[in-house]
Amino acid sequence: MAENRSTKTVRETKESLYRRLEELESELEDTKLLYETTMEHGTALEEQLVIQNQKIETIRDKMRKYLSPQLYDALLGGTTDADTKKHTRTNLTVYFSDMVGFSDLTDSIEPELLSEILNTYLTRMSEIAIKYGGTVDKFEGDAIMIFFGAPVFTDDVYHARQCALMALEMREEVFRLQQKWRHKVNRNLQIRAGMATGICTVGNFGSEHRMDYTIIGKPVNLAARLFQAVAPPDHIYMSSPTRALIDDEFEIKFAGKHEVKGFHNLVDVWELVGTRKEATSMSPYLKVDGDHLSLKKVDLDLASLSDLEREAIQKALTRVLVELAVPRKQE
């Protein structure tokens, strides 16, 4: 009897173990099914996230092309401390420029070539503006408006200095682009520019359907008038407040008192020629003595020129071209 009870106990234990094993196997299958379902669902979610991130990045890339870097950072909650929901009054340095005779050029060349020239020009000018921290406000055809001091403000001298350096490099870049365009168009494309410094109102302007982050104020009007009605080709004109901020670093000449539309009194106008460092350094190619220029005979092996030599020649030729742009009165 004892043996039978022992056998029965072993059989019951084995049966219990088999049932438990079957339960565990069933639970394992359920767990596998749940895992596979979760993985499939997770993969689907991950794919959706990837697609959404790609869409967001595409939108951001488009926004980068329509907004200045400073405003882009501010709108996306970057490190800038700009509030684009209200208007502020800030001391800014404003820059305007356009290409001389570009309107006439539009009627004489094919639209594809016109688009290539304009897009190349605006791309290079924008890259230079960004390099010096300028906020590219707008393009109007071939005209460019840039300002310094918003949405990120440093100090007045710094902004005026950066604007002046930008203007000089833009002019030099246009001289380089002329060489590229010379075989495509039958004229030299030149720029003229105006700079002004003063209190502007900056913020969002527009309607509920279309807003622009831009600036308005007297300095904006003055900078626009200086290049539109006053500055000759290849020249950079500025207002007295701008000149006062940067006079110790740059070579600046008095360009006379001018009647400027929208201003009751004659306006003192100054010409930005270059940096004082360039003016005082001995150039191996050019000597300047007042209104007298002495340009060394240039006989160069272009393939062997160093970067420093190229830069020195470019600056010397730029100065000559600028001085030749306006005829001097005969004594």
C-alpha positions as CSV (number, residue, x, y, z in Angstrom):
1,M,0.0,0.0,0.0
2,A,2.8,2.3,0.9
3,E,4.4,1.7,-2.5
4,N,1.1,2.4,-4.2
5,R,0.7,5.7,-2.3
6,S,4.2,6.6,-3.2
7,T,3.7,5.8,-6.9
8,K,0.4,7.8,-6.8
9,T,2.2,10.8,-5.3
10,V,5.0,10.7,-7.9
11,R,2.4,10.5,-10.7
12,E,0.4,13.4,-9.3
13,T,3.6,15.4,-8.9
14,K,4.6,14.7,-12.4
15,E,1.2,15.6,-13.7
16,S,1.3,18.8,-11.7
17,L,4.7,19.6,-13.2
18,Y,3.5,18.9,-16.7
19,R,0.5,21.2,-16.2
20,R,2.8,23.9,-14.8
21,L,5.1,23.4,-17.8
22,E,2.2,23.7,-20.2
23,E,1.1,26.9,-18.4
24,L,4.6,28.3,-18.6
25,E,4.9,27.4,-22.3
26,S,1.5,29.1,-22.9
27,E,2.7,32.2,-20.9
28,L,5.9,32.2,-22.9
29,E,4.0,32.1,-26.2
30,D,1.8,35.0,-25.0
31,T,4.9,36.9,-23.9
32,K,6.5,36.3,-27.3
33,L,3.4,37.5,-29.1
34,L,3.2,40.6,-26.9
35,Y,6.9,41.3,-27.5
36,E,6.5,40.9,-31.3
37,T,3.4,43.1,-31.3
38,T,5.2,45.7,-29.2
39,M,8.3,45.6,-31.4
40,E,6.2,46.0,-34.5
41,H,4.3,48.8,-32.9
42,G,7.5,50.4,-31.7
43,T,9.1,50.1,-35.1
44,A,6.1,51.7,-36.7
45,L,6.3,54.5,-34.1
46,E,10.0,54.9,-34.7
47,E,9.4,55.1,-38.4
48,Q,6.7,57.8,-37.9
49,L,9.1,59.7,-35.6
50,V,11.8,59.6,-38.3
51,I,9.3,60.9,-40.9
52,Q,8.1,63.7,-38.7
53,N,11.7,64.7,-37.8
54,Q,12.5,64.8,-41.5
55,K,9.5,67.0,-42.1
56,I,10.5,69.3,-39.3
57,E,14.1,69.5,-40.5
58,T,12.8,70.3,-44.0
59,I,10.7,73.2,-42.6
60,R,13.7,74.4,-40.6
61,D,15.9,74.4,-43.6
62,K,13.3,76.5,-45.5
63,M,13.0,78.9,-42.5
64,R,16.8,79.3,-42.5
65,K,16.6,80.6,-46.1
66,Y,13.9,83.1,-45.3
67,L,15.2,84.3,-41.9
68,S,18.5,85.8,-40.7
69,P,20.4,83.5,-38.3
70,Q,19.8,85.7,-35.3
71,L,16.0,85.8,-35.9
72,Y,15.9,82.1,-36.7
73,D,17.6,81.3,-33.3
74,A,15.2,83.7,-31.5
75,L,12.0,82.2,-33.0
76,L,13.1,78.6,-32.3
77,G,14.0,79.4,-28.7
78,G,17.8,79.4,-29.1
79,T,20.4,81.3,-27.1
80,T,19.4,84.8,-28.3
81,D,17.4,87.0,-26.0
82,A,15.1,88.5,-28.6
83,D,11.4,89.2,-28.1
84,T,9.8,89.5,-31.5
85,K,6.3,90.0,-30.1
86,K,6.8,93.6,-29.2
87,H,8.5,96.7,-30.6
88,T,11.6,98.2,-29.1
89,R,13.6,101.4,-29.8
90,T,17.3,100.5,-30.3
91,N,20.4,102.2,-31.7
92,L,21.2,100.4,-34.9
93,T,23.6,100.8,-37.8
94,V,21.7,100.3,-41.1
95,Y,23.2,99.4,-44.5
96,F,21.6,99.6,-48.0
97,S,23.2,98.8,-51.3
98,D,22.2,98.1,-54.9
99,M,23.8,97.3,-58.2
100,V,24.2,100.3,-60.6
101,G,22.4,99.9,-63.9
102,F,20.9,96.5,-63.0
103,S,17.4,97.5,-64.1
104,D,18.7,98.2,-67.6
105,L,20.5,94.9,-67.7
106,T,17.3,93.0,-67.1
107,D,16.1,94.0,-70.6
108,S,19.3,93.0,-72.4
109,I,20.1,89.5,-71.3
110,E,18.3,86.2,-71.0
111,P,16.3,85.6,-67.8
112,E,18.3,82.4,-67.0
113,L,21.5,84.4,-67.0
114,L,19.9,87.3,-65.1
115,S,18.8,84.8,-62.4
116,E,22.3,83.3,-62.2
117,I,24.0,86.6,-61.8
118,L,21.4,87.9,-59.3
119,N,21.4,84.8,-57.2
120,T,25.2,84.5,-57.1
121,Y,25.4,88.1,-56.1
122,L,22.8,87.9,-53.3
123,T,24.3,84.6,-52.0
124,R,27.8,86.1,-51.7
125,M,26.5,89.3,-50.1
126,S,24.4,87.3,-47.6
127,E,27.4,85.1,-46.7
128,I,29.5,88.2,-46.0
129,A,26.7,89.8,-44.0
130,I,26.3,86.7,-41.9
131,K,30.1,86.5,-41.4
132,Y,30.0,90.0,-39.7
133,G,26.9,89.4,-37.7
134,G,24.5,91.5,-39.8
135,T,20.7,90.8,-39.9
136,V,19.7,90.6,-43.5
137,D,16.3,92.4,-43.5
138,K,15.2,92.0,-47.1
139,F,16.1,91.8,-50.8
140,E,14.2,94.0,-53.2
141,G,15.4,93.0,-56.6
142,D,19.1,93.7,-56.5
143,A,18.9,96.0,-53.4
144,I,19.9,94.7,-50.0
145,M,19.0,96.0,-46.6
146,I,21.0,94.9,-43.6
147,F,21.1,96.1,-40.0
148,F,23.3,95.6,-37.0
149,G,22.2,95.6,-33.3
150,A,19.0,93.5,-33.4
151,P,17.8,91.0,-32.4
152,V,21.2,90.7,-30.7
153,F,22.8,93.9,-29.3
154,T,26.5,94.2,-28.3
155,D,27.5,97.9,-28.4
156,D,27.2,100.8,-30.9
157,V,30.9,100.9,-31.9
158,Y,31.1,97.2,-32.5
159,H,28.0,97.2,-34.7
160,A,29.2,100.2,-36.8
161,R,32.6,98.6,-37.1
162,Q,31.2,95.3,-38.3
163,C,29.0,97.0,-40.8
164,A,31.9,99.0,-42.2
165,L,34.1,95.9,-42.5
166,M,31.2,94.1,-44.2
167,A,30.7,97.0,-46.7
168,L,34.3,97.0,-47.7
169,E,34.5,93.2,-48.2
170,M,31.2,93.3,-50.2
171,R,32.8,95.9,-52.6
172,E,35.9,93.8,-53.0
173,E,33.8,90.7,-53.7
174,V,31.9,92.5,-56.4
175,F,35.2,93.4,-58.1
176,R,36.0,89.7,-58.1
177,L,32.6,88.7,-59.4
178,Q,33.1,91.2,-62.3
179,Q,35.8,89.0,-63.6
180,K,33.5,86.0,-63.6
181,W,30.7,87.9,-65.3
182,R,32.8,89.8,-67.8
183,H,32.4,87.2,-70.6
184,K,28.6,87.0,-70.0
185,V,27.6,90.7,-69.9
186,N,28.9,93.7,-71.8
187,R,29.2,96.0,-68.8
188,N,30.8,96.2,-65.4
189,L,28.3,95.6,-62.6
190,Q,29.0,98.0,-59.7
191,I,27.5,98.6,-56.4
192,R,26.9,101.7,-54.3
193,A,26.1,101.7,-50.6
194,G,24.9,103.9,-47.8
195,M,25.3,103.5,-44.0
196,A,23.6,105.3,-41.1
197,T,23.4,105.0,-37.4
198,G,20.6,106.0,-35.0
199,I,17.5,105.1,-33.0
200,C,15.2,102.8,-34.9
201,T,12.0,101.0,-34.0
202,V,12.5,97.2,-34.4
203,G,9.9,94.4,-34.2
204,N,7.1,92.8,-36.1
205,F,5.2,94.9,-38.6
206,G,2.4,93.7,-40.9
207,S,-1.0,92.2,-40.6
208,E,-2.5,89.2,-39.0
209,H,-1.8,87.2,-42.1
210,R,1.7,88.4,-43.0
211,M,4.4,89.7,-40.6
212,D,7.9,91.0,-41.1
213,Y,10.6,91.4,-38.5
214,T,12.1,94.7,-39.6
215,I,13.0,98.2,-38.6
216,I,11.7,101.7,-39.3
217,G,13.0,105.1,-38.5
218,K,15.0,108.1,-39.7
219,P,18.4,106.2,-39.9
220,V,16.7,103.7,-42.3
221,N,15.5,106.5,-44.6
222,L,18.9,108.2,-44.5
223,A,20.9,105.1,-45.3
224,A,18.5,104.4,-48.2
225,R,18.8,108.0,-49.6
226,L,22.6,108.0,-49.3
227,F,23.0,105.1,-51.7
228,Q,20.0,105.9,-53.9
229,A,20.6,109.5,-54.6
230,V,24.0,110.4,-53.4
231,A,26.7,107.7,-53.5
232,P,28.5,107.2,-56.9
233,P,29.2,103.7,-58.2
234,D,31.7,101.7,-56.1
235,H,31.5,104.2,-53.2
236,I,30.3,103.7,-49.6
237,Y,28.7,106.8,-48.0
238,M,27.8,107.2,-44.4
239,S,26.2,109.6,-41.9
240,S,28.0,111.6,-39.3
241,P,26.9,109.4,-36.4
242,T,28.3,106.3,-38.1
243,R,31.6,108.1,-38.9
244,A,31.9,109.3,-35.2
245,L,31.8,105.7,-34.0
246,I,34.5,104.3,-36.3
247,D,36.7,107.2,-37.2
248,D,39.7,105.9,-35.3
249,E,39.8,102.6,-37.2
250,F,38.8,103.5,-40.7
251,E,40.0,105.9,-43.4
252,I,37.0,108.2,-44.0
253,K,36.8,111.3,-46.2
254,F,34.3,114.2,-46.1
255,A,32.1,113.9,-49.2
256,G,30.4,117.3,-48.7
257,K,27.0,118.6,-47.7
258,H,24.2,117.1,-49.7
259,E,20.5,117.7,-50.1
260,V,18.8,114.5,-49.2
261,K,15.1,113.9,-49.9
262,G,13.0,113.9,-46.7
263,F,15.5,115.9,-44.7
264,H,15.0,119.7,-44.3
265,N,18.7,120.6,-43.8
266,L,21.8,119.7,-45.8
267,V,23.3,116.5,-44.6
268,D,27.0,116.0,-43.9
269,V,28.1,112.9,-45.9
270,W,31.2,110.9,-45.4
271,E,32.9,108.3,-47.6
272,L,34.3,105.1,-46.3
273,V,37.6,104.4,-48.1
274,G,39.2,101.6,-46.2
275,T,40.7,100.7,-42.8
276,R,43.4,102.9,-41.3
277,K,45.7,99.8,-41.2
278,E,45.5,99.5,-44.9
279,A,46.0,103.3,-45.4
280,T,49.1,103.5,-43.3
281,S,50.7,100.2,-44.4
282,M,53.2,100.4,-47.2
283,S,51.7,98.7,-50.2
284,P,54.2,97.2,-52.7
285,Y,51.8,98.0,-55.5
286,L,50.1,101.3,-54.7
287,K,51.1,104.6,-53.0
288,V,48.5,107.2,-52.1
289,D,49.3,110.9,-51.5
290,G,46.1,112.9,-51.3
291,D,44.5,112.8,-54.7
292,H,47.6,111.4,-56.3
293,L,47.8,107.6,-56.9
294,S,51.0,105.8,-58.0
295,L,50.3,102.3,-59.2
296,K,53.3,100.0,-59.7
297,K,53.6,98.3,-63.1
298,V,52.1,94.8,-62.5
299,D,53.8,91.9,-64.2
300,L,52.7,88.8,-62.3
301,D,52.9,85.0,-62.6
302,L,49.3,84.2,-61.4
303,A,50.1,80.6,-60.7
304,S,52.9,81.4,-58.2
305,L,51.1,84.2,-56.3
306,S,50.7,83.7,-52.6
307,D,47.4,84.4,-50.8
308,L,48.9,87.5,-49.2
309,E,50.2,88.8,-52.6
310,R,46.8,88.2,-54.1
311,E,45.0,90.1,-51.3
312,A,47.5,93.0,-51.6
313,I,46.9,93.3,-55.3
314,Q,43.1,93.1,-55.0
315,K,43.1,95.8,-52.4
316,A,45.3,98.1,-54.4
317,L,43.2,97.7,-57.6
318,T,40.0,98.2,-55.6
319,R,41.3,101.5,-54.3
320,V,42.3,102.6,-57.8
321,L,38.9,101.6,-59.3
322,V,37.1,103.4,-56.5
323,E,39.1,106.6,-57.0
324,L,38.6,106.5,-60.8
325,A,34.8,106.1,-60.4
326,V,34.2,109.8,-59.7
327,P,35.9,112.4,-62.0
328,R,37.9,115.1,-60.2
329,K,37.3,118.8,-60.9
330,Q,40.1,120.4,-62.9
331,E,41.8,123.2,-61.1
